[in-house]
Amino acid sequence: MAVVRSGGVDVAYTRTGHGPVLLLAHGAGSDGRMWQPQVEALADEFTVVAWDEPGAGRSGALPAGFGLEDFARALAAVIEDVGLGPAHVAGLSWGGTVVLELYRWRPDLVRSLLMVDTYAGWKGSLPPEEVEARVEGARRMFAAPREEFDPTLPGLFAAGPPERFTVVLDAMNRDVRPESMAAQLSLMAEADETDLLPRISVPTLLLWGEEDARSPLDVAYAFQDAIPHAELVVIPAVGHMSNLEAPEAFTAAVRAFIRAQT
């Protein structure tokens, strides 16, 4: 594990393997452990970096007023700390919104983008009534007593959590900090990155679960229409956390895409 300081917080990340850098940004209510199958499978060919974003995993607590741009600048600090030049940067769900903000401010650090079951922010990708429903659901979640807090969001998997990853999923759930997740979801609800999408000039892979209930395929098609020359790969019969429901197919798509850029 390595640590870099950004925006007043210590940001932890793991680095495995050798070759072009692939940086993996996790979703809300999780940490870098969600990428376990990709780290293990891709380190034979790439330098795989999985961060714990500020407020998650082994990283420090979120400072007051930490915003989307601060998350992006922290991600930039990780890439610079790795020191191998621009990275192929993947973000799942909330992590994809952070990655888009990284590209807004530091495109020089991005070799390609891998947008996974993600959003241009909830405001940017979902109907207003759906955003309102999610905000209300989050309000109820965080109103529960801390001992009853359950960070599991609805609709993450098409067929339930994969049995082989239940141990790591349970461990991540136990480690979720309610105040961090509340900040993540609040920022996601207000984010709208749609103005950025037509200006993306690096190779872009859109990687989506066919049965994603949280970021439906309509969102993927909107990304494909907006981002010049974006490639869409749909993984059959899986949901929002496609990297865990179909890790072999997911990893193969990532490997093929990055190979095509080298």
C-alpha positions as CSV (number, residue, x, y, z in Angstrom):
1,M,0.0,0.0,0.0
2,A,1.2,3.5,-0.8
3,V,-0.1,6.8,0.5
4,V,-0.2,10.3,-1.1
5,R,-1.5,13.5,0.5
6,S,-4.0,15.6,-1.4
7,G,-6.4,18.3,-0.2
8,G,-5.5,17.7,3.4
9,V,-6.2,14.0,3.4
10,D,-4.0,10.9,3.1
11,V,-5.1,8.9,0.1
12,A,-4.2,5.1,0.1
13,Y,-3.7,3.0,-3.0
14,T,-2.3,-0.4,-4.1
15,R,0.0,-0.9,-7.0
16,T,0.5,-4.3,-8.6
17,G,2.2,-5.6,-11.7
18,H,4.2,-3.9,-14.5
19,G,3.4,-2.2,-17.8
20,P,1.0,0.6,-18.8
21,V,-0.9,2.0,-15.8
22,L,-4.6,1.0,-15.3
23,L,-6.1,3.0,-12.5
24,L,-9.4,1.7,-11.0
25,A,-11.8,4.0,-9.2
26,H,-14.5,2.3,-7.1
27,G,-18.1,3.3,-6.5
28,A,-19.9,4.8,-3.5
29,G,-20.1,2.6,-0.4
30,S,-17.1,0.5,-1.3
31,D,-13.3,0.8,-1.7
32,G,-10.4,-0.5,-3.8
33,R,-11.1,-4.1,-2.7
34,M,-14.1,-4.2,-5.1
35,W,-11.6,-4.6,-7.9
36,Q,-10.0,-7.7,-6.5
37,P,-10.6,-10.0,-9.6
38,Q,-9.3,-7.3,-12.0
39,V,-6.2,-6.6,-9.9
40,E,-5.4,-10.3,-9.8
41,A,-6.0,-11.0,-13.5
42,L,-4.5,-7.9,-15.1
43,A,-1.3,-7.4,-13.2
44,D,0.4,-9.8,-15.6
45,E,0.3,-7.1,-18.3
46,F,-0.4,-3.8,-16.6
47,T,0.5,-1.7,-13.6
48,V,-2.9,-2.0,-11.8
49,V,-3.6,0.8,-9.3
50,A,-6.7,0.6,-7.1
51,W,-7.3,3.6,-4.8
52,D,-9.3,4.0,-1.7
53,E,-10.8,7.4,-2.3
54,P,-10.8,10.0,0.5
55,G,-13.2,8.9,3.2
56,A,-13.1,5.2,2.2
57,G,-11.0,2.1,3.0
58,R,-7.6,2.9,4.3
59,S,-7.7,6.6,3.3
60,G,-8.2,9.4,5.7
61,A,-11.5,11.1,6.7
62,L,-13.1,13.5,4.3
63,P,-12.4,17.1,5.2
64,A,-15.3,19.4,5.6
65,G,-16.6,20.8,2.3
66,F,-14.7,18.2,0.2
67,G,-16.2,18.5,-3.3
68,L,-16.2,16.6,-6.6
69,E,-13.2,18.6,-7.9
70,D,-11.3,17.7,-4.7
71,F,-11.9,14.0,-5.4
72,A,-10.7,14.5,-8.9
73,R,-7.5,16.3,-7.7
74,A,-6.9,13.5,-5.2
75,L,-7.1,11.0,-8.1
76,A,-4.7,13.1,-10.1
77,A,-2.3,13.0,-7.1
78,V,-2.3,9.2,-7.2
79,I,-1.5,9.1,-10.9
80,E,1.3,11.6,-10.4
81,D,2.6,9.6,-7.4
82,V,2.7,6.4,-9.4
83,G,5.0,8.4,-11.7
84,L,4.5,6.4,-15.0
85,G,2.8,9.1,-17.0
86,P,-0.8,9.2,-18.2
87,A,-3.0,6.3,-17.1
88,H,-5.8,4.3,-18.5
89,V,-8.5,5.3,-16.0
90,A,-11.6,3.2,-15.2
91,G,-14.4,4.3,-13.0
92,L,-17.5,2.3,-11.9
93,S,-20.7,4.1,-10.9
94,W,-19.8,7.1,-8.7
95,G,-16.2,6.4,-9.5
96,G,-16.9,7.1,-13.2
97,T,-18.3,10.5,-12.3
98,V,-15.0,11.3,-10.4
99,V,-13.0,10.1,-13.4
100,L,-14.9,12.5,-15.7
101,E,-14.1,15.3,-13.3
102,L,-10.5,14.2,-13.4
103,Y,-10.6,14.5,-17.2
104,R,-12.1,17.9,-17.0
105,W,-9.3,19.3,-14.9
106,R,-6.3,17.1,-15.8
107,P,-6.8,15.6,-19.3
108,D,-3.0,15.4,-19.5
109,L,-3.0,12.5,-17.0
110,V,-5.6,10.4,-18.9
111,R,-4.5,8.1,-21.7
112,S,-7.9,6.5,-22.1
113,L,-11.2,6.3,-20.3
114,L,-13.1,3.2,-19.2
115,M,-16.6,4.2,-18.1
116,V,-18.2,1.3,-16.2
117,D,-22.0,1.2,-15.3
118,T,-21.7,4.9,-14.5
119,Y,-23.3,8.3,-14.8
120,A,-22.5,11.9,-15.9
121,G,-23.7,12.5,-12.3
122,W,-27.3,11.5,-11.4
123,K,-28.5,15.0,-12.4
124,G,-26.7,14.5,-15.8
125,S,-28.0,11.0,-16.5
126,L,-31.2,10.3,-14.8
127,P,-34.8,11.8,-14.9
128,P,-35.5,14.3,-12.2
129,E,-38.1,12.1,-10.5
130,E,-35.5,9.3,-10.3
131,V,-32.9,11.6,-8.8
132,E,-35.5,12.8,-6.2
133,A,-36.4,9.2,-5.3
134,R,-32.8,8.3,-4.8
135,V,-32.1,11.3,-2.7
136,E,-35.1,10.4,-0.5
137,G,-33.9,6.8,-0.2
138,A,-30.5,8.1,0.9
139,R,-32.1,10.4,3.4
140,R,-33.9,7.4,5.0
141,M,-30.7,5.3,4.9
142,F,-28.7,7.9,6.8
143,A,-31.5,8.7,9.3
144,A,-31.2,5.1,10.7
145,P,-29.3,4.6,14.0
146,R,-25.6,3.9,13.3
147,E,-25.9,0.4,14.6
148,E,-28.7,-0.3,12.0
149,F,-26.9,1.5,9.1
150,D,-26.9,-0.7,6.0
151,P,-24.9,0.8,3.0
152,T,-26.3,-1.7,0.5
153,L,-27.9,0.2,-2.4
154,P,-30.8,-1.5,-4.3
155,G,-30.2,-3.0,-7.7
156,L,-26.5,-3.6,-7.6
157,F,-26.7,-7.2,-8.9
158,A,-28.9,-8.8,-11.5
159,A,-28.9,-12.2,-9.7
160,G,-27.8,-11.3,-6.1
161,P,-24.2,-10.9,-4.8
162,P,-21.8,-13.4,-6.3
163,E,-21.1,-16.1,-3.8
164,R,-17.3,-16.1,-4.4
165,F,-17.1,-12.4,-3.5
166,T,-19.4,-12.3,-0.4
167,V,-16.5,-12.2,2.0
168,V,-15.0,-9.1,0.4
169,L,-18.4,-7.5,-0.1
170,D,-19.3,-8.1,3.6
171,A,-15.9,-6.7,4.7
172,M,-16.4,-3.5,2.6
173,N,-19.9,-3.0,4.0
174,R,-18.6,-3.2,7.5
175,D,-16.0,-0.6,6.8
176,V,-18.3,2.0,5.1
177,R,-18.3,5.3,6.9
178,P,-21.9,6.7,6.8
179,E,-20.6,10.3,6.6
180,S,-18.4,9.5,3.6
181,M,-21.2,7.7,1.7
182,A,-23.6,10.5,2.5
183,A,-21.2,13.0,0.9
184,Q,-20.6,10.8,-2.1
185,L,-24.3,10.4,-2.9
186,S,-25.0,14.1,-2.3
187,L,-22.4,15.1,-4.7
188,M,-23.6,12.5,-7.2
189,A,-27.1,13.8,-7.0
190,E,-26.0,17.3,-8.0
191,A,-23.4,16.4,-10.6
192,D,-23.9,17.0,-14.3
193,E,-20.9,16.2,-16.5
194,T,-22.8,16.2,-19.8
195,D,-21.1,19.3,-21.1
196,L,-17.8,17.5,-20.9
197,L,-18.8,14.4,-22.9
198,P,-18.5,15.8,-26.5
199,R,-15.1,17.3,-25.6
200,I,-13.5,13.9,-24.7
201,S,-10.7,13.2,-27.2
202,V,-9.1,10.1,-25.7
203,P,-10.2,6.5,-26.6
204,T,-13.2,5.7,-24.5
205,L,-14.7,2.3,-23.6
206,L,-18.2,2.1,-22.2
207,L,-18.6,-1.2,-20.3
208,W,-22.1,-2.0,-19.1
209,G,-24.1,-4.7,-17.5
210,E,-27.1,-5.6,-19.7
211,E,-29.4,-5.7,-16.7
212,D,-28.0,-2.7,-14.8
213,A,-31.0,-1.4,-12.9
214,R,-29.1,1.6,-11.4
215,S,-27.5,3.0,-14.5
216,P,-29.7,1.5,-17.3
217,L,-28.5,0.9,-20.8
218,D,-30.2,4.1,-21.9
219,V,-27.5,5.9,-19.9
220,A,-24.8,4.0,-21.8
221,Y,-26.4,4.9,-25.2
222,A,-26.5,8.5,-24.2
223,F,-22.7,8.3,-23.4
224,Q,-22.1,6.6,-26.7
225,D,-24.0,9.3,-28.6
226,A,-22.2,12.1,-26.8
227,I,-18.6,10.9,-26.7
228,P,-16.8,10.9,-30.1
229,H,-15.9,7.4,-31.2
230,A,-16.8,5.8,-27.9
231,E,-16.9,2.0,-27.9
232,L,-19.8,0.2,-26.1
233,V,-19.4,-3.3,-24.7
234,V,-22.5,-4.8,-23.0
235,I,-22.0,-7.8,-20.8
236,P,-25.1,-10.1,-20.9
237,A,-27.2,-11.0,-17.8
238,V,-25.3,-8.9,-15.2
239,G,-26.1,-5.7,-13.3
240,H,-24.5,-2.6,-11.9
241,M,-21.4,-4.3,-10.5
242,S,-20.5,-6.1,-13.7
243,N,-16.9,-6.5,-12.7
244,L,-17.9,-8.9,-9.9
245,E,-20.9,-10.6,-11.6
246,A,-18.9,-11.5,-14.7
247,P,-15.3,-10.9,-13.9
248,E,-13.8,-13.0,-16.7
249,A,-15.8,-11.3,-19.4
250,F,-15.3,-7.9,-17.8
251,T,-11.5,-8.4,-17.6
252,A,-11.2,-9.7,-21.1
253,A,-13.0,-6.5,-22.4
254,V,-10.7,-4.3,-20.5
255,R,-7.6,-6.1,-21.6
256,A,-8.6,-6.0,-25.3
257,F,-9.4,-2.3,-25.1
258,I,-6.1,-1.3,-23.5
259,R,-4.1,-3.5,-25.8
260,A,-5.7,-1.7,-28.7
261,Q,-4.3,1.6,-27.4
262,T,-0.7,0.4,-27.2
